[in-house]
Amino acid sequence: MSKSVVLVTMAAALALAVAPPNAVWAADWEAELNDTALFEHDCEVAFLSQVAERELDGKHVIIAKVHCEDKRTFDAYRGDDFEAFQLSPCEDPKIRTC
């Protein structure tokens, strides 16, 4: 095995070792949240903000604000990996109910 192959292999292993454990969660839950917003509210997600991920009593809790392409906004909550996301619409962004 050449020296460059060994160095590349070691660098890849190190990158995986230092990746935050939540990195796997993010890929899964963000896709699920995007699907829920699209299916339940016809919301194409432009971006997420105010994202909070926490371990609470052994459960993976996620709270986020969903911003749609059409400027609507929803509060999203999931209290466990085995629950569906609950989305609550922000009625008037000028009043900032969310």
N, CA, C and O atoms as CSV, one atom per row, in Angstrom:
chain,resi,resn,atom,element,x,y,z
A,1,MET,N,N,0.853,-1.177,0.000
A,1,MET,CA,C,0.000,0.000,0.000
A,1,MET,C,C,0.896,1.237,0.000
A,1,MET,O,O,1.851,1.322,0.772
A,2,SER,N,N,0.583,2.180,-0.861
A,2,SER,CA,C,1.420,3.368,-0.960
A,2,SER,C,C,1.174,4.295,0.220
A,2,SER,O,O,0.160,4.217,0.914
A,3,LYS,N,N,2.141,5.168,0.415
A,3,LYS,CA,C,2.058,6.102,1.524
A,3,LYS,C,C,0.852,7.039,1.371
A,3,LYS,O,O,0.211,7.370,2.368
A,4,SER,N,N,0.531,7.471,0.152
A,4,SER,CA,C,-0.591,8.394,-0.051
A,4,SER,C,C,-1.927,7.718,0.245
A,4,SER,O,O,-2.833,8.358,0.779
A,5,VAL,N,N,-2.064,6.428,-0.095
A,5,VAL,CA,C,-3.300,5.703,0.196
A,5,VAL,C,C,-3.491,5.575,1.704
A,5,VAL,O,O,-4.602,5.723,2.212
A,6,VAL,N,N,-2.417,5.305,2.404
A,6,VAL,CA,C,-2.481,5.188,3.857
A,6,VAL,C,C,-2.884,6.528,4.473
A,6,VAL,O,O,-3.723,6.564,5.372
A,7,LEU,N,N,-2.298,7.626,4.002
A,7,LEU,CA,C,-2.626,8.944,4.542
A,7,LEU,C,C,-4.087,9.321,4.275
A,7,LEU,O,O,-4.756,9.867,5.151
A,8,VAL,N,N,-4.578,9.031,3.074
A,8,VAL,CA,C,-5.972,9.323,2.746
A,8,VAL,C,C,-6.908,8.499,3.608
A,8,VAL,O,O,-7.911,9.015,4.102
A,9,THR,N,N,-6.596,7.230,3.792
A,9,THR,CA,C,-7.404,6.343,4.624
A,9,THR,C,C,-7.432,6.834,6.074
A,9,THR,O,O,-8.485,6.850,6.712
A,10,MET,N,N,-6.279,7.228,6.580
A,10,MET,CA,C,-6.212,7.727,7.958
A,10,MET,C,C,-6.988,9.034,8.102
A,10,MET,O,O,-7.675,9.237,9.103
A,11,ALA,N,N,-6.886,9.917,7.120
A,11,ALA,CA,C,-7.614,11.185,7.182
A,11,ALA,C,C,-9.116,10.944,7.169
A,11,ALA,O,O,-9.850,11.602,7.906
A,12,ALA,N,N,-9.587,10.012,6.344
A,12,ALA,CA,C,-11.023,9.700,6.287
A,12,ALA,C,C,-11.493,9.118,7.616
A,12,ALA,O,O,-12.560,9.482,8.109
A,13,ALA,N,N,-10.716,8.228,8.190
A,13,ALA,CA,C,-11.084,7.621,9.468
A,13,ALA,C,C,-11.137,8.677,10.570
A,13,ALA,O,O,-12.030,8.647,11.417
A,14,LEU,N,N,-10.189,9.603,10.559
A,14,LEU,CA,C,-10.167,10.664,11.559
A,14,LEU,C,C,-11.368,11.586,11.403
A,14,LEU,O,O,-11.963,12.004,12.396
A,15,ALA,N,N,-11.726,11.904,10.171
A,15,ALA,CA,C,-12.887,12.770,9.930
A,15,ALA,C,C,-14.164,12.124,10.455
A,15,ALA,O,O,-15.005,12.801,11.046
A,16,LEU,N,N,-14.309,10.834,10.246
A,16,LEU,CA,C,-15.485,10.130,10.760
A,16,LEU,C,C,-15.481,10.070,12.280
A,16,LEU,O,O,-16.532,10.162,12.915
A,17,ALA,N,N,-14.313,9.919,12.852
A,17,ALA,CA,C,-14.204,9.793,14.306
A,17,ALA,C,C,-14.566,11.086,15.016
A,17,ALA,O,O,-15.095,11.051,16.127
A,18,VAL,N,N,-14.291,12.230,14.392
A,18,VAL,CA,C,-14.560,13.497,15.058
A,18,VAL,C,C,-15.882,14.123,14.632
A,18,VAL,O,O,-16.236,15.195,15.122
A,19,ALA,N,N,-16.619,13.477,13.731
A,19,ALA,CA,C,-17.927,14.007,13.316
A,19,ALA,C,C,-18.863,13.980,14.509
A,19,ALA,O,O,-18.903,12.994,15.245
A,20,PRO,N,N,-19.612,15.044,14.707
A,20,PRO,CA,C,-20.526,15.067,15.853
A,20,PRO,C,C,-21.595,13.985,15.714
A,20,PRO,O,O,-22.046,13.709,14.602
A,21,PRO,N,N,-22.007,13.367,16.823
A,21,PRO,CA,C,-23.001,12.301,16.756
A,21,PRO,C,C,-24.329,12.783,16.195
A,21,PRO,O,O,-25.081,11.981,15.642
A,22,ASN,N,N,-24.640,14.067,16.321
A,22,ASN,CA,C,-25.898,14.597,15.812
A,22,ASN,C,C,-25.897,14.736,14.302
A,22,ASN,O,O,-26.949,14.996,13.718
A,23,ALA,N,N,-24.755,14.572,13.647
A,23,ALA,CA,C,-24.688,14.722,12.199
A,23,ALA,C,C,-25.587,13.707,11.504
A,23,ALA,O,O,-26.207,14.026,10.489
A,24,VAL,N,N,-25.665,12.492,12.033
A,24,VAL,CA,C,-26.535,11.474,11.447
A,24,VAL,C,C,-27.993,11.845,11.682
A,24,VAL,O,O,-28.825,11.685,10.789
A,25,TRP,N,N,-28.306,12.337,12.869
A,25,TRP,CA,C,-29.676,12.756,13.176
A,25,TRP,C,C,-30.144,13.824,12.196
A,25,TRP,O,O,-31.249,13.743,11.660
A,26,ALA,N,N,-29.299,14.824,11.965
A,26,ALA,CA,C,-29.706,15.970,11.144
A,26,ALA,C,C,-30.171,15.525,9.771
A,26,ALA,O,O,-31.207,15.988,9.295
A,27,ALA,N,N,-29.438,14.649,9.132
A,27,ALA,CA,C,-29.813,14.213,7.790
A,27,ALA,C,C,-31.180,13.551,7.803
A,27,ALA,O,O,-31.988,13.786,6.905
A,28,ASP,N,N,-31.448,12.734,8.798
A,28,ASP,CA,C,-32.716,12.017,8.870
A,28,ASP,C,C,-33.880,12.930,9.218
A,28,ASP,O,O,-34.892,12.927,8.516
A,29,TRP,N,N,-33.760,13.703,10.275
A,29,TRP,CA,C,-34.920,14.471,10.731
A,29,TRP,C,C,-35.227,15.647,9.819
A,29,TRP,O,O,-36.394,16.008,9.666
A,30,GLU,N,N,-34.215,16.255,9.207
A,30,GLU,CA,C,-34.487,17.381,8.305
A,30,GLU,C,C,-35.282,16.924,7.083
A,30,GLU,O,O,-36.210,17.606,6.647
A,31,ALA,N,N,-34.919,15.780,6.542
A,31,ALA,CA,C,-35.668,15.242,5.399
A,31,ALA,C,C,-37.099,14.918,5.802
A,31,ALA,O,O,-38.038,15.190,5.053
A,32,GLU,N,N,-37.264,14.339,6.983
A,32,GLU,CA,C,-38.612,14.015,7.479
A,32,GLU,C,C,-39.440,15.282,7.700
A,32,GLU,O,O,-40.624,15.318,7.364
A,33,LEU,N,N,-38.824,16.312,8.261
A,33,LEU,CA,C,-39.524,17.580,8.491
A,33,LEU,C,C,-39.920,18.228,7.159
A,33,LEU,O,O,-41.034,18.736,7.028
A,34,ASN,N,N,-39.029,18.214,6.184
A,34,ASN,CA,C,-39.347,18.763,4.857
A,34,ASN,C,C,-40.521,18.019,4.233
A,34,ASN,O,O,-41.419,18.640,3.664
A,35,ASP,N,N,-40.519,16.694,4.336
A,35,ASP,CA,C,-41.611,15.888,3.783
A,35,ASP,C,C,-42.934,16.189,4.482
A,35,ASP,O,O,-43.970,16.309,3.828
A,36,THR,N,N,-42.903,16.310,5.805
A,36,THR,CA,C,-44.117,16.604,6.570
A,36,THR,C,C,-44.682,17.969,6.185
A,36,THR,O,O,-45.888,18.114,5.987
A,37,ALA,N,N,-43.810,18.963,6.081
A,37,ALA,CA,C,-44.264,20.307,5.716
A,37,ALA,C,C,-44.892,20.313,4.328
A,37,ALA,O,O,-45.917,20.958,4.107
A,38,LEU,N,N,-44.278,19.596,3.397
A,38,LEU,CA,C,-44.800,19.555,2.037
A,38,LEU,C,C,-46.121,18.803,1.980
A,38,LEU,O,O,-47.072,19.267,1.349
A,39,PHE,N,N,-46.190,17.652,2.629
A,39,PHE,CA,C,-47.385,16.810,2.579
A,39,PHE,C,C,-48.570,17.426,3.322
A,39,PHE,O,O,-49.688,17.441,2.807
A,40,GLU,N,N,-48.325,17.931,4.526
A,40,GLU,CA,C,-49.423,18.420,5.361
A,40,GLU,C,C,-49.821,19.872,5.075
A,40,GLU,O,O,-50.970,20.248,5.306
A,41,HIS,N,N,-48.884,20.694,4.573
A,41,HIS,CA,C,-49.159,22.123,4.435
A,41,HIS,C,C,-48.778,22.686,3.066
A,41,HIS,O,O,-48.819,23.900,2.866
A,42,ASP,N,N,-48.413,21.827,2.132
A,42,ASP,CA,C,-47.993,22.268,0.806
A,42,ASP,C,C,-46.910,23.342,0.916
A,42,ASP,O,O,-46.930,24.340,0.197
A,43,CYS,N,N,-45.981,23.118,1.817
A,43,CYS,CA,C,-44.899,24.060,2.108
A,43,CYS,C,C,-43.592,23.502,1.572
A,43,CYS,O,O,-43.098,22.481,2.051
A,44,GLU,N,N,-43.035,24.177,0.577
A,44,GLU,CA,C,-41.680,23.843,0.128
A,44,GLU,C,C,-40.735,24.611,1.038
A,44,GLU,O,O,-40.731,25.842,1.042
A,45,VAL,N,N,-39.939,23.888,1.802
A,45,VAL,CA,C,-39.093,24.512,2.815
A,45,VAL,C,C,-37.954,25.282,2.146
A,45,VAL,O,O,-37.179,24.733,1.364
A,46,ALA,N,N,-37.879,26.575,2.482
A,46,ALA,CA,C,-36.781,27.415,2.009
A,46,ALA,C,C,-35.585,27.268,2.950
A,46,ALA,O,O,-34.444,27.105,2.518
A,47,PHE,N,N,-35.884,27.331,4.255
A,47,PHE,CA,C,-34.837,27.145,5.252
A,47,PHE,C,C,-35.458,26.920,6.617
A,47,PHE,O,O,-36.651,27.149,6.820
A,48,LEU,N,N,-34.630,26.467,7.552
A,48,LEU,CA,C,-35.019,26.290,8.947
A,48,LEU,C,C,-34.255,27.294,9.781
A,48,LEU,O,O,-33.120,27.642,9.456
A,49,SER,N,N,-34.870,27.764,10.857
A,49,SER,CA,C,-34.162,28.638,11.782
A,49,SER,C,C,-34.522,28.237,13.211
A,49,SER,O,O,-35.408,27.414,13.439
A,50,GLN,N,N,-33.823,28.830,14.149
A,50,GLN,CA,C,-34.051,28.604,15.570
A,50,GLN,C,C,-34.147,27.108,15.899
A,50,GLN,O,O,-35.019,26.680,16.655
A,51,VAL,N,N,-33.249,26.337,15.325
A,51,VAL,CA,C,-33.243,24.890,15.522
A,51,VAL,C,C,-32.626,24.567,16.881
A,51,VAL,O,O,-31.550,25.057,17.227
A,52,ALA,N,N,-33.326,23.739,17.634
A,52,ALA,CA,C,-32.818,23.270,18.923
A,52,ALA,C,C,-32.994,21.762,18.981
A,52,ALA,O,O,-34.106,21.252,18.847
A,53,GLU,N,N,-31.887,21.051,19.182
A,53,GLU,CA,C,-31.901,19.598,19.373
A,53,GLU,C,C,-31.406,19.321,20.775
A,53,GLU,O,O,-30.352,19.808,21.184
A,54,ARG,N,N,-32.163,18.548,21.497
A,54,ARG,CA,C,-31.789,18.246,22.882
A,54,ARG,C,C,-32.092,16.795,23.208
A,54,ARG,O,O,-32.995,16.185,22.635
A,55,GLU,N,N,-31.326,16.260,24.134
A,55,GLU,CA,C,-31.639,14.978,24.752
A,55,GLU,C,C,-32.376,15.311,26.038
A,55,GLU,O,O,-31.824,15.977,26.913
A,56,LEU,N,N,-33.608,14.859,26.162
A,56,LEU,CA,C,-34.406,15.145,27.343
A,56,LEU,C,C,-35.031,13.842,27.822
A,56,LEU,O,O,-35.850,13.247,27.122
A,57,ASP,N,N,-34.650,13.407,28.993
A,57,ASP,CA,C,-35.121,12.138,29.551
A,57,ASP,C,C,-34.891,10.987,28.579
A,57,ASP,O,O,-35.741,10.109,28.432
A,58,GLY,N,N,-33.741,10.997,27.919
A,58,GLY,CA,C,-33.391,9.921,26.997
A,58,GLY,C,C,-34.069,10.007,25.637
A,58,GLY,O,O,-33.953,9.085,24.831
A,59,LYS,N,N,-34.772,11.096,25.374
A,59,LYS,CA,C,-35.464,11.269,24.095
A,59,LYS,C,C,-34.808,12.395,23.305
A,59,LYS,O,O,-34.323,13.370,23.878
A,60,HIS,N,N,-34.799,12.249,21.996
A,60,HIS,CA,C,-34.221,13.237,21.092
A,60,HIS,C,C,-35.309,14.231,20.698
A,60,HIS,O,O,-36.148,13.926,19.850
A,61,VAL,N,N,-35.303,15.416,21.305
A,61,VAL,CA,C,-36.322,16.437,21.091
A,61,VAL,C,C,-35.810,17.443,20.058
A,61,VAL,O,O,-34.655,17.866,20.111
A,62,ILE,N,N,-36.682,17.820,19.119
A,62,ILE,CA,C,-36.322,18.798,18.095
A,62,ILE,C,C,-37.388,19.888,18.048
A,62,ILE,O,O,-38.585,19.606,17.992
A,63,ILE,N,N,-36.934,21.129,18.072
A,63,ILE,CA,C,-37.791,22.297,17.905
A,63,ILE,C,C,-37.153,23.149,16.814
A,63,ILE,O,O,-35.944,23.378,16.829
A,64,ALA,N,N,-37.967,23.620,15.866
A,64,ALA,CA,C,-37.429,24.442,14.773
A,64,ALA,C,C,-38.515,25.335,14.203
A,64,ALA,O,O,-39.706,25.082,14.381
A,65,LYS,N,N,-38.093,26.366,13.528
A,65,LYS,CA,C,-39.005,27.218,12.781
A,65,LYS,C,C,-38.795,26.894,11.300
A,65,LYS,O,O,-37.671,26.914,10.798
A,66,VAL,N,N,-39.906,26.594,10.612
A,66,VAL,CA,C,-39.881,26.220,9.199
A,66,VAL,C,C,-40.316,27.425,8.374
A,66,VAL,O,O,-41.391,27.980,8.602
A,67,HIS,N,N,-39.492,27.826,7.426
A,67,HIS,CA,C,-39.800,28.949,6.543
A,67,HIS,C,C,-40.050,28.394,5.145
A,67,HIS,O,O,-39.173,27.762,4.554
A,68,CYS,N,N,-41.253,28.635,4.618
A,68,CYS,CA,C,-41.647,28.127,3.306
A,68,CYS,C,C,-41.224,29.096,2.199
A,68,CYS,O,O,-41.000,30.282,2.441
A,69,GLU,N,N,-41.121,28.567,0.997
A,69,GLU,CA,C,-40.810,29.394,-0.168
A,69,GLU,C,C,-41.849,30.494,-0.356
A,69,GLU,O,O,-41.509,31.586,-0.813
A,70,ASP,N,N,-43.116,30.227,-0.011
A,70,ASP,CA,C,-44.186,31.216,-0.200
A,70,ASP,C,C,-44.331,32.169,0.992
A,70,ASP,O,O,-45.342,32.860,1.122
A,71,LYS,N,N,-43.312,32.200,1.860
A,71,LYS,CA,C,-43.209,33.135,2.999
A,71,LYS,C,C,-44.033,32.756,4.224
A,71,LYS,O,O,-44.027,33.496,5.208
A,72,ARG,N,N,-44.742,31.625,4.199
A,72,ARG,CA,C,-45.408,31.171,5.424
A,72,ARG,C,C,-44.351,30.626,6.374
A,72,ARG,O,O,-43.254,30.247,5.964
A,73,THR,N,N,-44.713,30.597,7.660
A,73,THR,CA,C,-43.795,30.107,8.689
A,73,THR,C,C,-44.555,29.193,9.642
A,73,THR,O,O,-45.717,29.439,9.967
A,74,PHE,N,N,-43.878,28.128,10.085
A,74,PHE,CA,C,-44.465,27.170,11.016
A,74,PHE,C,C,-43.483,26.892,12.144
A,74,PHE,O,O,-42.271,26.880,11.932
A,75,ASP,N,N,-44.006,26.671,13.333
A,75,ASP,CA,C,-43.213,26.119,14.427
A,75,ASP,C,C,-43.313,24.607,14.329
A,75,ASP,O,O,-44.406,24.062,14.176
A,76,ALA,N,N,-42.179,23.930,14.415
A,76,ALA,CA,C,-42.146,22.468,14.334
A,76,ALA,C,C,-41.631,21.909,15.655
A,76,ALA,O,O,-40.708,22.452,16.262
A,77,TYR,N,N,-42.247,20.812,16.085
A,77,TYR,CA,C,-41.854,20.152,17.334
A,77,TYR,C,C,-41.955,18.648,17.162
A,77,TYR,O,O,-42.922,18.130,16.603
A,78,ARG,N,N,-40.939,17.960,17.654
A,78,ARG,CA,C,-40.991,16.498,17.746
A,78,ARG,C,C,-40.358,16.107,19.069
A,78,ARG,O,O,-39.203,16.440,19.337
A,79,GLY,N,N,-41.116,15.400,19.892
A,79,GLY,CA,C,-40.670,15.050,21.242
A,79,GLY,C,C,-39.892,13.761,21.351
A,79,GLY,O,O,-39.414,13.417,22.432
A,80,ASP,N,N,-39.754,13.034,20.242
A,80,ASP,CA,C,-39.029,11.761,20.261
A,80,ASP,C,C,-38.816,11.312,18.821
A,80,ASP,O,O,-39.578,11.686,17.930
A,81,ASP,N,N,-37.794,10.520,18.598
A,81,ASP,CA,C,-37.513,10.015,17.245
A,81,ASP,C,C,-38.647,9.162,16.693
A,81,ASP,O,O,-38.755,8.990,15.479
A,82,PHE,N,N,-39.483,8.633,17.560
A,82,PHE,CA,C,-40.561,7.741,17.131
A,82,PHE,C,C,-41.893,8.466,16.958
A,82,PHE,O,O,-42.917,7.827,16.719
A,83,GLU,N,N,-41.888,9.798,17.075
A,83,GLU,CA,C,-43.084,10.600,16.884
A,83,GLU,C,C,-43.002,11.346,15.567
A,83,GLU,O,O,-41.920,11.549,15.016
A,84,ALA,N,N,-44.165,11.751,15.070
A,84,ALA,CA,C,-44.207,12.592,13.881
A,84,ALA,C,C,-44.016,14.049,14.291
A,84,ALA,O,O,-44.294,14.421,15.430
A,85,PHE,N,N,-43.545,14.863,13.362
A,85,PHE,CA,C,-43.436,16.299,13.621
A,85,PHE,C,C,-44.825,16.920,13.704
A,85,PHE,O,O,-45.725,16.557,12.947
A,86,GLN,N,N,-44.988,17.854,14.627
A,86,GLN,CA,C,-46.195,18.651,14.751
A,86,GLN,C,C,-45.852,20.049,14.255
A,86,GLN,O,O,-44.910,20.668,14.750
A,87,LEU,N,N,-46.604,20.550,13.285
A,87,LEU,CA,C,-46.363,21.878,12.749
A,87,LEU,C,C,-47.526,22.794,13.105
A,87,LEU,O,O,-48.688,22.448,12.892
A,88,SER,N,N,-47.205,23.958,13.644
A,88,SER,CA,C,-48.201,24.966,14.005
A,88,SER,C,C,-47.934,26.210,13.180
A,88,SER,O,O,-46.824,26.742,13.211
A,89,PRO,N,N,-48.942,26.691,12.434
A,89,PRO,CA,C,-48.710,27.866,11.588
A,89,PRO,C,C,-48.553,29.146,12.404
A,89,PRO,O,O,-49.210,29.337,13.428
A,90,CYS,N,N,-47.683,30.002,11.934
A,90,CYS,CA,C,-47.561,31.350,12.475
A,90,CYS,C,C,-48.522,32.191,11.654
A,90,CYS,O,O,-48.293,32.412,10.465
A,91,GLU,N,N,-49.579,32.654,12.267
A,91,GLU,CA,C,-50.688,33.282,11.545
A,91,GLU,C,C,-50.301,34.567,10.835
A,91,GLU,O,O,-50.577,34.716,9.645
A,92,ASP,N,N,-49.671,35.496,11.534
A,92,ASP,CA,C,-49.344,36.784,10.928
A,92,ASP,C,C,-47.903,37.134,11.281
A,92,ASP,O,O,-47.612,37.458,12.433
A,93,PRO,N,N,-46.986,37.071,10.293
A,93,PRO,CA,C,-45.587,37.339,10.603
A,93,PRO,C,C,-45.351,38.759,11.124
A,93,PRO,O,O,-44.341,39.003,11.784
A,94,LYS,N,N,-46.259,39.701,10.844
A,94,LYS,CA,C,-46.095,41.073,11.347
A,94,LYS,C,C,-46.293,41.126,12.858
A,94,LYS,O,O,-45.680,41.940,13.548
A,95,ILE,N,N,-47.163,40.242,13.365
A,95,ILE,CA,C,-47.442,40.200,14.801
A,95,ILE,C,C,-46.400,39.342,15.512
A,95,ILE,O,O,-46.199,39.469,16.720
A,96,ARG,N,N,-45.752,38.484,14.767
A,96,ARG,CA,C,-44.736,37.571,15.297
A,96,ARG,C,C,-45.318,36.658,16.365
A,96,ARG,O,O,-44.835,36.626,17.497
A,97,THR,N,N,-46.351,35.920,16.003
A,97,THR,CA,C,-46.950,34.980,16.936
A,97,THR,C,C,-46.053,33.770,17.162
A,97,THR,O,O,-46.258,33.015,18.112
A,98,CYS,N,N,-45.093,33.588,16.326
A,98,CYS,CA,C,-44.148,32.476,16.495
A,98,CYS,C,C,-42.755,33.010,16.691
A,98,CYS,O,O,-41.814,32.234,16.851
